[in-house]
Each structure stands twice: as structure tokens, then as C-alpha cells.
């Protein structure tokens, strides 16, 4: 009988950390639009004359993300979000889709079925791809009819 390595029982959660260009726009999207709750934030005391949040931890159910605004002098030249997709597994992605839509959030395309999952595809203000997914028996490549 083998036991699990310490690392497998010690690791609890993976939390995506997004470098962003505008904290206010991102908070509108994640908090007001998607319903995340800010659990922690950092407002630097030095070199922050406007007293703005520069980093935060946002949570939705058991899932979390971290956001940190780039200093203007440290913004990368590359397009943000390229090649990155964060998939949130949930009970009912279509219910979330309807909730997001009622808050003015637009999806990249209509929800569809892929890999036996309803997929609600979103992009945040910086281009990071966010998908909410839930299991389904609907046929592959189906799209939500409204």
C-alpha cells in the first residue's frame, strides 16, 4: 500500500493571478458583473497618491482569482490574456449565463456544449478568457437557443 506524497495533500487550491491594466474596469467586470466578492486587497501607502487598490483577491464560491494592476512603467508590450483560459466548474453554467447577462455582461459567443460540458465563454477587460462550465447530456457542439 502506498501513501500519497506530501505535496499532493499539502496543495489546496490553484489561484490564477492576472496582471491587469485598469483595476476599476476589472472590478466592475468581476465583482459587479460576475458576482465575485473581494476577500482581500492591497492599497500601497507609498507612491500611491490616489489611494487606489493595486492588488486584490476575489472569490466566487470556492474559486478565486487575484488581480494586480501594472504600474504604467511596467506594462508589458505583449497583448494580455493571449493563450490563457481559466475554466470554472460549476453546478449550472446556463443559470450563471443568465445572471451575467442580466448584469450587462456579454459572452464571446453563445453558450455551447464541448467535452460534455455547457461552456459559457467570457473575456475580461484585458482579454483573459474565462469559461464557466457544467456537465450536460446535450449533444456535442449544441448551442443555447434563446
MDTraj code that builds the backbone (N, CA, C; nanometers):
import mdtraj as md
import numpy as np

residues = "UNK UNK UNK UNK UNK UNK UNK UNK UNK UNK UNK UNK UNK UNK UNK UNK UNK UNK UNK UNK UNK UNK UNK UNK UNK UNK UNK UNK UNK UNK UNK UNK UNK UNK UNK UNK UNK UNK UNK UNK UNK UNK UNK UNK UNK UNK UNK UNK UNK UNK UNK UNK UNK UNK UNK UNK UNK UNK UNK UNK UNK UNK UNK UNK UNK UNK UNK UNK UNK UNK UNK UNK UNK UNK UNK UNK UNK UNK UNK UNK UNK UNK UNK UNK UNK UNK UNK UNK UNK UNK UNK UNK UNK UNK UNK UNK UNK UNK UNK UNK UNK UNK UNK UNK UNK UNK UNK UNK UNK UNK UNK UNK UNK UNK UNK UNK UNK UNK UNK UNK UNK UNK UNK UNK UNK UNK UNK UNK UNK UNK UNK UNK UNK UNK UNK UNK UNK UNK UNK UNK UNK UNK UNK UNK UNK UNK".split()
xyz = np.array([
    [0.0847, -0.1166, 0.0000],
    [0.0000, 0.0000, 0.0000],
    [0.0896, 0.1234, 0.0000],
    [0.0648, 0.2135, -0.0949],
    [0.1440, 0.3367, -0.0991],
    [0.0609, 0.4526, -0.0468],
    [0.1283, 0.5489, 0.0035],
    [0.0599, 0.6685, 0.0512],
    [0.0869, 0.7823, -0.0458],
    [-0.0013, 0.8801, -0.0453],
    [0.0147, 0.9956, -0.1343],
    [0.1341, 1.0781, -0.0895],
    [0.2082, 1.1341, -0.1843],
    [0.3198, 1.2207, -0.1456],
    [0.2676, 1.3424, -0.0699],
    [0.3520, 1.3962, 0.0155],
    [0.3126, 1.5120, 0.0959],
    [0.2606, 1.6248, 0.0083],
    [0.3224, 1.6469, -0.1062],
    [0.2799, 1.7578, -0.1918],
    [0.1350, 1.7428, -0.2373],
    [0.0868, 1.6202, -0.2576],
    [-0.0492, 1.6027, -0.3064],
    [-0.1540, 1.6331, -0.1997],
    [-0.1224, 1.6180, -0.0739],
    [-0.2182, 1.6513, 0.0311],
    [-0.1958, 1.7926, 0.0841],
    [-0.0818, 1.8492, 0.0536],
    [-0.0479, 1.9822, 0.1022],
    [-0.1027, 2.0919, 0.0114],
    [-0.1178, 2.0656, -0.1169],
    [-0.1661, 2.1653, -0.2112],
    [-0.3181, 2.1728, -0.2009],
    [-0.3711, 2.2931, -0.1836],
    [-0.5140, 2.3097, -0.1606],
    [-0.5888, 2.3764, -0.2744],
    [-0.5264, 2.4719, -0.3431],
    [-0.6006, 2.5487, -0.4416],
    [-0.5036, 2.6138, -0.5406],
    [-0.5436, 2.6204, -0.6652],
    [-0.4695, 2.6978, -0.7653],
    [-0.5477, 2.8271, -0.7877],
    [-0.4793, 2.9403, -0.7803],
    [-0.5462, 3.0694, -0.7945],
    [-0.4786, 3.1471, -0.9066],
    [-0.5486, 3.1669, -1.0192],
    [-0.4898, 3.2466, -1.1268],
    [-0.4597, 3.3886, -1.0787],
    [-0.3478, 3.4424, -1.1235],
    [-0.3031, 3.5769, -1.0868],
    [-0.2891, 3.6543, -1.2171],
    [-0.3788, 3.7506, -1.2398],
    [-0.3799, 3.8268, -1.3640],
    [-0.3181, 3.9636, -1.3442],
    [-0.2208, 3.9981, -1.4285],
    [-0.1733, 4.1348, -1.4380],
    [-0.2727, 4.2106, -1.5244],
    [-0.3221, 4.3237, -1.4756],
    [-0.4283, 4.3965, -1.5448],
    [-0.3883, 4.5418, -1.5680],
    [-0.4608, 4.6096, -1.6560],
    [-0.4280, 4.7476, -1.6894],
    [-0.5157, 4.8505, -1.6194],
    [-0.6350, 4.8103, -1.5722],
    [-0.7259, 4.9058, -1.5096],
    [-0.8063, 4.8347, -1.4012],
    [-0.7708, 4.8592, -1.2755],
    [-0.8365, 4.7906, -1.1639],
    [-0.9861, 4.8202, -1.1594],
    [-1.0254, 4.9456, -1.1820],
    [-1.1678, 4.9802, -1.1752],
    [-1.2487, 4.9020, -1.2782],
    [-1.1991, 4.8947, -1.4017],
    [-1.2698, 4.8209, -1.5067],
    [-1.2774, 4.6721, -1.4723],
    [-1.1683, 4.6177, -1.4205],
    [-1.1676, 4.4753, -1.3840],
    [-1.2612, 4.4470, -1.2680],
    [-1.2650, 4.5352, -1.1691],
    [-1.3566, 4.5142, -1.0566],
    [-1.5018, 4.5255, -1.1014],
    [-1.5326, 4.6171, -1.1930],
    [-1.6691, 4.6240, -1.2466],
    [-1.7058, 4.4912, -1.3126],
    [-1.6138, 4.4360, -1.3914],
    [-1.6403, 4.3102, -1.4611],
    [-1.6572, 4.1948, -1.3626],
    [-1.5587, 4.1746, -1.2760],
    [-1.5593, 4.0574, -1.1877],
    [-1.6569, 4.0699, -1.0711],
    [-1.6626, 4.1843, -1.0064],
    [-1.7474, 4.1995, -0.8875],
    [-1.8905, 4.2335, -0.9269],
    [-1.9085, 4.3432, -1.0002],
    [-2.0441, 4.3845, -1.0367],
    [-2.1053, 4.2936, -1.1430],
    [-2.0234, 4.2503, -1.2400],
    [-2.0763, 4.1700, -1.3498],
    [-2.0893, 4.0223, -1.3215],
    [-1.9841, 3.9626, -1.2637],
    [-1.9843, 3.8177, -1.2424],
    [-2.0192, 3.7767, -1.0999],
    [-2.0188, 3.8709, -1.0064],
    [-2.0590, 3.8391, -0.8693],
    [-1.9479, 3.7938, -0.7768],
    [-1.8205, 3.8107, -0.8172],
    [-1.7103, 3.7786, -0.7269],
    [-1.7159, 3.8728, -0.6061],
    [-1.6603, 3.8277, -0.4950],
    [-1.6526, 3.9073, -0.3721],
    [-1.5060, 3.9333, -0.3415],
    [-1.4729, 4.0586, -0.3093],
    [-1.3347, 4.0917, -0.2740],
    [-1.3094, 4.0448, -0.1308],
    [-1.2153, 3.9523, -0.1162],
    [-1.1821, 3.8977, 0.0151],
    [-1.0602, 3.9655, 0.0775],
    [-0.9745, 4.0218, -0.0075],
    [-0.8537, 4.0875, 0.0429],
    [-0.8076, 4.1863, -0.0624],
    [-0.7403, 4.2917, -0.0173],
    [-0.6884, 4.3899, -0.1126],
    [-0.5650, 4.4569, -0.0538],
    [-0.4913, 4.5212, -0.1416],
    [-0.3705, 4.5933, -0.1009],
    [-0.3759, 4.7319, -0.1618],
    [-0.3644, 4.8318, -0.0759],
    [-0.3556, 4.9707, -0.1177],
    [-0.2213, 5.0206, -0.0663],
    [-0.1229, 5.0354, -0.1567],
    [0.0105, 5.0766, -0.1110],
    [0.0066, 5.2153, -0.0461],
    [0.0861, 5.2298, 0.0564],
    [0.0950, 5.3604, 0.1239],
    [0.1921, 5.4525, 0.0516],
    [0.2979, 5.3950, -0.0072],
    [0.3977, 5.4761, -0.0774],
    [0.3695, 5.4772, -0.2270],
    [0.4020, 5.5866, -0.2910],
    [0.3887, 5.6009, -0.4362],
    [0.2487, 5.5666, -0.4867],
    [0.1483, 5.6029, -0.4101],
    [0.0094, 5.5763, -0.4472],
    [-0.0754, 5.6955, -0.4040],
    [-0.0541, 5.8117, -0.4661],
    [-0.1205, 5.9333, -0.4213],
    [-0.2732, 5.9275, -0.4293],
    [-0.3271, 5.8462, -0.5188],
    [-0.4729, 5.8387, -0.5316],
    [-0.5366, 5.7360, -0.4383],
    [-0.4547, 5.6599, -0.3632],
    [-0.5067, 5.5624, -0.2673],
    [-0.5845, 5.4483, -0.3310],
    [-0.5505, 5.4126, -0.4553],
    [-0.6237, 5.3081, -0.5268],
    [-0.5749, 5.1686, -0.4898],
    [-0.6658, 5.0735, -0.5020],
    [-0.6327, 4.9318, -0.4851],
    [-0.5383, 4.8924, -0.5979],
    [-0.4306, 4.8242, -0.5649],
    [-0.3358, 4.7782, -0.6667],
    [-0.3366, 4.6257, -0.6815],
    [-0.3826, 4.5557, -0.5781],
    [-0.3906, 4.4087, -0.5810],
    [-0.5153, 4.3678, -0.5045],
    [-0.5787, 4.2591, -0.5470],
    [-0.6919, 4.2060, -0.4703],
    [-0.7092, 4.0572, -0.4962],
    [-0.7759, 3.9937, -0.4004],
    [-0.8155, 3.8523, -0.4068],
    [-0.9667, 3.8530, -0.4179],
    [-1.0176, 3.7926, -0.5253],
    [-1.1614, 3.7857, -0.5474],
    [-1.2056, 3.6411, -0.5412],
    [-1.3242, 3.6189, -0.4852],
    [-1.3733, 3.4824, -0.4681],
    [-1.5170, 3.4720, -0.5160],
    [-1.5480, 3.3567, -0.5769],
    [-1.6829, 3.3217, -0.6192],
    [-1.7021, 3.1753, -0.5826],
    [-1.7833, 3.1492, -0.4817],
    [-1.7943, 3.0128, -0.4306],
    [-1.6593, 2.9706, -0.3763],
    [-1.6106, 2.8539, -0.4180],
    [-1.4795, 2.8049, -0.3742],
    [-1.3664, 2.8464, -0.4686],
    [-1.3994, 2.9148, -0.5768],
    [-1.2994, 2.9563, -0.6755],
    [-1.2494, 3.0976, -0.6433],
    [-1.1251, 3.1251, -0.6829],
    [-1.0675, 3.2570, -0.6568],
    [-0.9748, 3.2975, -0.7704],
    [-0.9544, 3.4274, -0.7817],
    [-0.8542, 3.4847, -0.8711],
    [-0.7879, 3.6002, -0.7969],
    [-0.6685, 3.6365, -0.8419],
    [-0.6008, 3.7555, -0.7915],
    [-0.5784, 3.8493, -0.9088],
    [-0.5913, 3.9783, -0.8822],
    [-0.5671, 4.0811, -0.9823],
    [-0.4634, 4.1781, -0.9286],
    [-0.3726, 4.2202, -1.0139],
    [-0.2790, 4.3263, -0.9757],
    [-0.2598, 4.4169, -1.0955],
    [-0.2789, 4.5463, -1.0707],
    [-0.2643, 4.6443, -1.1777],
    [-0.1174, 4.6728, -1.2032],
    [-0.0800, 4.6688, -1.3305],
    [0.0573, 4.7035, -1.3679],
    [0.0819, 4.8510, -1.3401],
    [0.2007, 4.8833, -1.2946],
    [0.2426, 5.0227, -1.2943],
    [0.2608, 5.0621, -1.4403],
    [0.2282, 5.1865, -1.4771],
    [0.2421, 5.2247, -1.6183],
    [0.3812, 5.1945, -1.6751],
    [0.4836, 5.2098, -1.5949],
    [0.6197, 5.1853, -1.6434],
    [0.6529, 5.0368, -1.6561],
    [0.5663, 4.9483, -1.6064],
    [0.5923, 4.8042, -1.6092],
    [0.4938, 4.7258, -1.6953],
    [0.4089, 4.7953, -1.7683],
    [0.3134, 4.7243, -1.8537],
    [0.3882, 4.6526, -1.9657],
    [0.3543, 4.5266, -1.9901],
    [0.4212, 4.4536, -2.0993],
    [0.3738, 4.5044, -2.2352],
    [0.4570, 4.4863, -2.3348],
    [0.4202, 4.5259, -2.4710],
    [0.3286, 4.4227, -2.5366],
    [0.3313, 4.3001, -2.4876],
    [0.2502, 4.1932, -2.5453],
    [0.1026, 4.2137, -2.5095],
    [0.0166, 4.1538, -2.5914],
    [-0.1264, 4.1537, -2.5637],
    [-0.1527, 4.0654, -2.4423],
    [-0.2236, 4.1194, -2.3456],
    [-0.2547, 4.0415, -2.2256],
    [-0.3582, 3.9340, -2.2578],
    [-0.3521, 3.8256, -2.1854],
    [-0.4514, 3.7205, -2.1976],
    [-0.4312, 3.6225, -2.3114],
    [-0.3374, 3.6463, -2.3986],
    [-0.3170, 3.5571, -2.5119],
    [-0.2797, 3.4173, -2.4638],
    [-0.3572, 3.3205, -2.5061],
    [-0.3276, 3.1814, -2.4738],
    [-0.3676, 3.1374, -2.3343],
    [-0.4343, 3.2251, -2.2592],
    [-0.4732, 3.1903, -2.1228],
    [-0.6236, 3.1691, -2.1170],
    [-0.6642, 3.0602, -2.0556],
    [-0.8055, 3.0320, -2.0347],
    [-0.8214, 2.9723, -1.8957],
    [-0.9085, 3.0306, -1.8164],
    [-0.9387, 2.9775, -1.6837],
    [-1.0802, 2.9238, -1.6873],
    [-1.0956, 2.7968, -1.6520],
    [-1.2257, 2.7309, -1.6568],
    [-1.2771, 2.7089, -1.5147],
    [-1.3946, 2.7646, -1.4884],
    [-1.4592, 2.7474, -1.3586],
    [-1.5661, 2.6402, -1.3731],
    [-1.5521, 2.5315, -1.2979],
    [-1.6514, 2.4257, -1.2975],
    [-1.7614, 2.4648, -1.2001],
    [-1.8857, 2.4510, -1.2432],
    [-1.9979, 2.4921, -1.1590],
    [-2.1140, 2.3948, -1.1753],
    [-2.2159, 2.4133, -1.0943],
    [-2.3343, 2.3276, -1.0994],
    [-2.4180, 2.3553, -1.2241],
    [-2.4373, 2.4835, -1.2579],
    [-2.5266, 2.5202, -1.3676],
    [-2.4727, 2.6426, -1.4396],
    [-2.3923, 2.6194, -1.5423],
    [-2.3318, 2.7295, -1.6174],
    [-2.4375, 2.8146, -1.6870],
    [-2.5474, 2.7537, -1.7299],
    [-2.6505, 2.8307, -1.8003],
    [-2.7226, 2.9271, -1.7059],
    [-2.7414, 2.8887, -1.5811],
    [-2.8005, 2.9808, -1.4832],
    [-2.7072, 3.0999, -1.4612],
    [-2.5759, 3.0721, -1.4547],
    [-2.4795, 3.1816, -1.4416],
    [-2.4827, 3.2706, -1.5653],
    [-2.4912, 3.2105, -1.6835],
    [-2.5005, 3.2873, -1.8071],
    [-2.6159, 3.3866, -1.7997],
    [-2.7323, 3.3397, -1.7575],
    [-2.8498, 3.4273, -1.7490],
    [-2.8292, 3.5374, -1.6447],
    [-2.7657, 3.5030, -1.5335],
    [-2.7359, 3.6032, -1.4305],
    [-2.6377, 3.7076, -1.4830],
    [-2.5299, 3.6629, -1.5474],
    [-2.4307, 3.7559, -1.6024],
    [-2.4970, 3.8481, -1.7051],
    [-2.5792, 3.7895, -1.7909],
    [-2.6460, 3.8665, -1.8956],
    [-2.7360, 3.9743, -1.8335],
    [-2.8048, 3.9409, -1.7242],
    [-2.8916, 4.0388, -1.6578],
    [-2.8117, 4.1544, -1.5976],
    [-2.6822, 4.1329, -1.5765],
    [-2.5938, 4.2369, -1.5230],
    [-2.5177, 4.3097, -1.6334],
    [-2.5512, 4.2820, -1.7581],
    [-2.4894, 4.3515, -1.8699],
    [-2.3600, 4.2912, -1.9218],
    [-2.3268, 4.1702, -1.8797],
    [-2.2051, 4.1038, -1.9261],
    [-2.2358, 4.0274, -2.0552],
    [-2.1556, 4.0528, -2.1584],
    [-2.1705, 3.9848, -2.2869],
    [-2.0718, 3.8688, -2.2952],
    [-2.1155, 3.7597, -2.3553],
    [-2.0266, 3.6455, -2.3776],
    [-1.9577, 3.6620, -2.5131],
    [-1.8472, 3.5890, -2.5320],
    [-1.7763, 3.5926, -2.6601],
    [-1.8608, 3.5292, -2.7699],
    [-1.9398, 3.4308, -2.7323],
    [-2.0314, 3.3633, -2.8241],
    [-2.1397, 3.2995, -2.7391],
    [-2.2422, 3.2478, -2.8033],
    [-2.3485, 3.1820, -2.7277],
    [-2.2922, 3.0608, -2.6541],
    [-2.3488, 3.0289, -2.5357],
    [-2.3058, 2.9067, -2.4672],
    [-2.3199, 2.7864, -2.5604],
    [-2.2231, 2.6936, -2.5472],
    [-2.2189, 2.5765, -2.6340],
    [-2.1767, 2.4553, -2.5523],
    [-2.1933, 2.3370, -2.6119],
    [-2.1517, 2.2128, -2.5479],
    [-2.0186, 2.1696, -2.6080],
    [-1.9208, 2.1468, -2.5217],
    [-1.7904, 2.0948, -2.5608],
    [-1.7407, 1.9998, -2.4537],
    [-1.6982, 1.8831, -2.4934],
    [-1.6474, 1.7821, -2.3988],
    [-1.7490, 1.7477, -2.2902],
    [-1.8764, 1.7382, -2.3313],
    [-1.9878, 1.7037, -2.2406],
    [-2.0092, 1.8079, -2.1321],
    [-1.9749, 1.9331, -2.1636],
    [-1.9929, 2.0446, -2.0706],
    [-2.0611, 2.1611, -2.1419],
    [-2.1578, 2.2257, -2.0753],
    [-2.2026, 2.3556, -2.1222],
    [-2.0899, 2.4524, -2.0933],
    [-2.0527, 2.5324, -2.1905],
    [-1.9444, 2.6282, -2.1756],
    [-2.0010, 2.7678, -2.1994],
    [-1.9806, 2.8556, -2.1000],
    [-2.0179, 2.9963, -2.1115],
    [-1.8867, 3.0736, -2.1260],
    [-1.8547, 3.1179, -2.2495],
    [-1.7255, 3.1808, -2.2758],
    [-1.7284, 3.3327, -2.2582],
    [-1.6390, 3.3840, -2.1748],
    [-1.6281, 3.5278, -2.1492],
    [-1.4847, 3.5732, -2.1699],
    [-1.4674, 3.7032, -2.1879],
    [-1.3347, 3.7654, -2.1866],
    [-1.3401, 3.8833, -2.0913],
    [-1.2378, 3.8970, -2.0078],
    [-1.2351, 4.0105, -1.9153],
    [-1.1828, 4.1348, -1.9890],
    [-1.1793, 4.2510, -1.9225],
    [-1.1383, 4.3749, -1.9905],
    [-0.9974, 4.3710, -2.0506],
    [-0.9094, 4.2832, -2.0015],
    [-0.7742, 4.2731, -2.0556],
    [-0.7575, 4.1582, -2.1539],
    [-0.8645, 4.0860, -2.1826],
    [-0.8576, 3.9784, -2.2809],
    [-0.8349, 3.8403, -2.2235],
    [-0.8305, 3.8259, -2.0923],
    [-0.8173, 3.6926, -2.0341],
    [-0.9475, 3.6163, -2.0598],
    [-0.9342, 3.4922, -2.1027],
    [-1.0503, 3.4097, -2.1326],
    [-1.0971, 3.3414, -2.0045],
    [-1.2253, 3.3574, -1.9761],
    [-1.2881, 3.2990, -1.8579],
    [-1.4040, 3.2128, -1.9069],
    [-1.4053, 3.0856, -1.8715],
    [-1.5151, 2.9970, -1.9092],
    [-1.5795, 2.9406, -1.7829],
    [-1.7127, 2.9419, -1.7796],
    [-1.7880, 2.8740, -1.6748],
    [-1.8471, 2.7506, -1.7394],
    [-1.8300, 2.6339, -1.6749],
    [-1.8676, 2.5068, -1.7353],
    [-1.9449, 2.4195, -1.6377],
    [-2.0424, 2.3448, -1.6920],
    [-2.1151, 2.2471, -1.6102],
    [-2.1486, 2.1253, -1.6962],
    [-2.1510, 2.0075, -1.6319],
    [-2.1788, 1.8827, -1.7043],
    [-2.3170, 1.8844, -1.7703],
    [-2.3268, 1.8155, -1.8855],
    [-2.4545, 1.8052, -1.9560],
    [-2.4588, 1.6768, -2.0378],
    [-2.5809, 1.6352, -2.0708],
    [-2.6022, 1.5242, -2.1626],
    [-2.6418, 1.5745, -2.3013],
    [-2.6462, 1.7064, -2.3197],
    [-2.6825, 1.7634, -2.4502],
    [-2.5782, 1.7222, -2.5540],
    [-2.6196, 1.7123, -2.6789],
    [-2.5259, 1.6701, -2.7846],
    [-2.4070, 1.7665, -2.7989],
    [-2.2921, 1.7099, -2.8303],
    [-2.1698, 1.7865, -2.8552],
    [-2.1970, 1.8934, -2.9608],
    [-2.1377, 2.0101, -2.9417],
    [-2.1451, 2.1254, -3.0314],
    [-2.2822, 2.1907, -3.0360],
    [-2.3733, 2.1517, -2.9456],
    [-2.5012, 2.2225, -2.9363],
    [-2.4750, 2.3650, -2.8924],
    [-2.5625, 2.4567, -2.9319],
    [-2.5576, 2.5942, -2.8843],
    [-2.6881, 2.6253, -2.8143],
    [-2.6819, 2.7122, -2.7162],
    [-2.8012, 2.7517, -2.6431],
    [-2.8955, 2.8271, -2.7361],
    [-3.0187, 2.7846, -2.7412],
    [-3.1223, 2.8537, -2.8179],
    [-3.1982, 2.9434, -2.7216],
    [-3.2093, 3.0693, -2.7581],
    [-3.2818, 3.1630, -2.6696],
    [-3.4089, 3.2103, -2.7346],
])
top = md.Topology()
chain = top.add_chain()
for i, resn in enumerate(residues, 1):
    res = top.add_residue(resn, chain, resSeq=i)
    for name in ("N", "CA", "C"):
        top.add_atom(name, md.element.get_by_symbol(name[0]), res)
traj = md.Trajectory(xyz[None], top)
